[in-house]
Amino acid sequence: MSMQLVLQQIIVIFCYVAVGVGAGKLNIINPDQRKYLTQLCSGLILPFTILSAASMEIGGEGFRNLGIALGVSFLIMGGAMAGSLLLTRLLHAEEKFRAAFTSLISFPNCTFLGLPLCQALFGEIAVLYNCAALIAFNVLFFTVQLPLFTGGKINLKAILTVPTIATFALLAMLALGIHWPGPVQTVVSSIGSMITPLSLIIIGVMLSENDLLDIFREGAVYLVMALRNFLIPALAMLMLMAVPMDAKDKLCVLVYLACPCATLTTIYSIQTDTRPELCARSVLFSTISFAISLPVVIAAGQFLFGV
C-alpha cells in the first residue's frame, strides 16, 4: 500500500468531515438532528454494512484470522482498560475522571471512522475485521466501562445491540455459506455504503458544535491523544507482529485499533455527567490529530509487517 493512497484517503475523510462542519455551522444539521442521525447510522445503516459482507467467501483461514483479530482486539482494549484504571489509581484521580479517562484511552472509533477508512484502504475484508473490533468493543464497553460511568452493575443484555446481533448473523451466514439473493444483496450493499459519508459528516457536525480553541487549552487532551493515537497502536503493532496473519490483514486490524477516541464515550459521559467537557474535547482533539497519527502508524506497520 502506497503512502500516497493513505494520504488521499485522509483527504477524502476530512473533506466529508468538512461538509459536516459546514452543515453544523450553517445550522443545516442542529445538535438534535445530529443525535438522530447518529442513531440512524448505528441502529440501521451499520447493520446493513455488516450484513453486506455476506457475499464474501472466507473459508477456514478467514475464520482463523477473524479469531486472531478478535483475540488481539480483546487484549488491546482490555489491557488499555486495566492500565488506565491502574494509572488513575496511582495518581489518586477522582472516580469520574477515572471513568472518563479509561473510556477515552481504551475504546477506538472503529465504526464511524475506522470502518469507512478500512473499507477504502483494504476492501470488503475490512467489514470482517470490523466485526472482531465491534464484538470486543461492545462486550468490554457494556460489561466493564458502562458500570464505571453509571456506578451500577453489569448488564449483559446491554451487549445485544443491533450491530452486535447483525455481526453474529453475518458470522453464521459466512460459516454456513449462505448468501443474499442478487436483488437483496444490491439493496443491503447500497444501504450499507451510506455508512462512509454519513458517519464522517456526523463527526464534522460534532466538531462544529465546539470551540476549537477550548480544545487546545485543555491540558489532559494531550495526554489522552498521546496514549490513544500513539501508545496503544504501538502496543498493538508489537502484538500483531507475533501472530500468524497475512501482513495486509495485520495492517487492517492495526488501523482499527489505532483509531481516535470513540464518540460513544462522549455520549455516555453527557448522559451520566462524567466529565463531559473533558470527553468531548478529548474525542475531538484525538480525531483532529488522527490526520497526523494515522500515516505514522501505517508507515510503522508497513515496515514491521513487511507490507
N, C-alpha and C positions, 0 to 999 in steps of 0.2 A: 504494500500500500504506500503510495507516494504521499509525502507531506503536503504536496500541492492539493491533493484531493481532500485531505483533512482540513486544510485552511479554507478550501472552497465550501466545505460543509459547515464550518464555523460561521462563515459569512452568510450562508443561506439561513442558518439558525437565527442569527442575530438580525437578519432582515425580517424574518417572521416576528421576532420579539419587538422590533422597531414598529411594525404595524400595530402590535398590541399596545405599545406605549402611546402611539398616536391616537388610537381609539380611546384609550383611557383619558388622555389629556383633553381630547375634544368632547368627552362625555358621551361618546357613541356607545361605550360599554361602561356602565357605572359599577360600583362595588357589588351591589345586589345582583346585577346581571352576571358579573364575573363569578360569583358564587354558584349561580345556576349553571353557567357554562362548565364550571369545574365538575359539578355533579353529573352533568350530561356526558362529559368526557370520560370520567372514571366509571360511571354506572352503566353507560350504554355503548359508547364508541370503543373504549378499551376492550370490553369482552368480544366485540366483533373483530378487533385487531388480533386478539389472541386466537380466536376460532378460525380466522382466515388461514392460519398456518397448517390447518388440517390437510392441505394439498401436498405437504411435504412427505417424502419417503426417507425416514432417518435410519431405520434398521437398528441392529444391536449396538453398533459403535456409537450411534447417535444417542441412544438411551444411556450408554455408559458415560458419554461426555456430559449429558444432562445431569446425571447423578454426581459427577465430579464437580460441575458448576454449582449444583445445589449445596454440596458439602463445603466448598470454598466460600460461598455466599454466607452460609450459616456461621462459619468460623470467623470470617472477617467482621460481619455485623455484630455477632455475639461477643467476639473479642474486643471490638471497639466499645461496646456497652460496658463490659467488665472493666476495661481500662479507664473509661470516662468516670465511672462510679468510684473507682479506687482513687483516681486523681482528685476528684472533688471532695472526697472524704479526707484525704491527706491535707487539702487546703482548707478544711473546715467550712466549706461552702454551705449556704443555707439550702433547704430542701427544694425550693422552687428553682433556684439556679441549677442545682444538681440535675433535676428532671429535664430542664430545658437544654443544658449543655450536653447531656447524654444523648438526647434525641438528635441534636444538631450534628454531633460527631458521628453517630452510628449509622444513620439512615440516609442513603443517597437518593437523589431524584431519578430513579432508574426507569420510571414510567413516562412522566411528562417530558423529560429532557433526554434521558438515556435511550428510550425506545426509538423515537424518530431519528436520533443521531445514528444509532447502531444499524437501523434498517438501511439508512443511506450509505453507510460505510461497509456493511457486511452482508446485506441482502436478507433473504427470508429467514435464514438461520438465526438472525438476531431475535426473532419472536420467541424461539425455543429457549434461548438463554435468558430472555426476559422472564419467562415462566419460572426459572430457577431463582432469579433475584426476587421475583414477586412473592413466591412461596416463603422464602427466608424472611423477607421484609414483613409480610403480614403476620407470620407466626410470632416473630420476636416483638414487633410493634404492639400487637394487640394482647399478647400474653404478659410481656415484661414492661414495655415502655408505657402503655396506657395507664396501668396502675400507678406508675410514678407520677403521671400527670394528675390523676384523679384522687390518689390516696385510697383507692378501692381495691377490690380483689380481682384476681384473674378471671376473665370471662371468655371461655373457649369458643362460645358461639360468635363472638366478635370477629373471629378469624374468617368466618364464612361470608366474605364479601362476594359481590357478583363477579369481580375479576378473578377471585380465587376459585370460585365454582367453575368459571369458564376455563381456567387453567387445567383443572383436573379433568374436565370434559375433553379438552384438547389432548391431554396425555392418553386418555382412554381411546380416543379416536386413532391416534398415531399407533398405539400398541395393537389395536385390532385391525388396522389397515382400512379404516372407514374414511371415506372422502365425501364431501358435499357434491350433490349433482351440479352439473355445469352452471345452470342459471342461479342456483343458490350460492355457489362459490363466488359468482360475479357480484351478487348483492352483498355478501359478507365481506368480500375484499374491498368493495367500493366504500362501504360504511367504515370499515376498519382503517382505510387510508386517510380518513379525516383526522386521525389522531395527531399527525405531524403538524399541520397548520394550526389546528385549534389549541392544542396543548401549549404550543410556543406563543401564540397570541395571548393566552391566559397569563403566561409568565410576564409578558410585556405589560399587560394591564396592571398586574400586581406591582411591577416596577413603577408605573406611572402614579400609583397611589401613595408613594413615599417621597420624601425629600432626600435626594441622594447625598446631600451634604451631611445630613444627620447620620447616615450610614457610616461615613468615613470618620465621624467624630467618636463613634462607639469603639473603645479600645478592645473589648472582648471579641469583636468580629474578626480581628486579625488573627487571633489565636485559633478561633473556630475554622477560619479559612485555611490556615497552615496545616491543621490536623486533617480536616475533611478533604481538602483538594490535593494535598501532597503526601502527608504521612500515611494515611490509610491506603491510598493507591500504591505507595512504595511497599507496604507490608503485603498487599495483595499480589504484587509482582513477584516478591520472594516466594510466596506460597505457590503461585501458579507455575513458577519455574520447576517445581518438584513434581508436578502432576503429569500423567501421560495423556496429553491432549495435543491436537494439531496447533501450531503456533497461531494461526489466524483465529481459531476458536478461543485460545487463551486471551488474545488481544480483545476479542469481543466481550468476554467476561470481565476483563480488566476495566474496560470503558464503563460498563455498568457500575462497577464498584467505585470508580473514580468520579462519579457524578457529584455535583454540588449538593448541599443540604436539601432534604425533601420538603416540599411545600406542605405536606401533611403535618409537619412539626408546627408550622405557623398556625394552621387551622386549630389544632388541639390546644396549643398554648393560649390562643384567644378564648376558646371555649372554657378553659379551666383557669384563666387568669394566671398563667405560669410564665412570667417574664415575657409577655407577648412582644414588647418592643425589641428586646434582645433577639428573639427568634426571628421576627420579621426582618430586621436589619441584617442578621447573620445569613439568612437564606438568600437575600438579595445580593449581599456582598460576595458570598460564595458563588452565586450564579454569574455575576459580572466577571469575577476572577477566573471562571471556568474557561474563558477565551484564552487565557494565558496558561492555565494548568493543563488543559487537555492536550495541546501539542507537545508539551514537555513529557507528559505521561505516555502518550502514544510513541514518541520517539524513543523513550527509555524502554518501553515494552518491545518495540521492534528490535532494538539492539539486543536485549536479554533473551528474547524468544527466537531470534534469528529469522524474523519475517522478511 
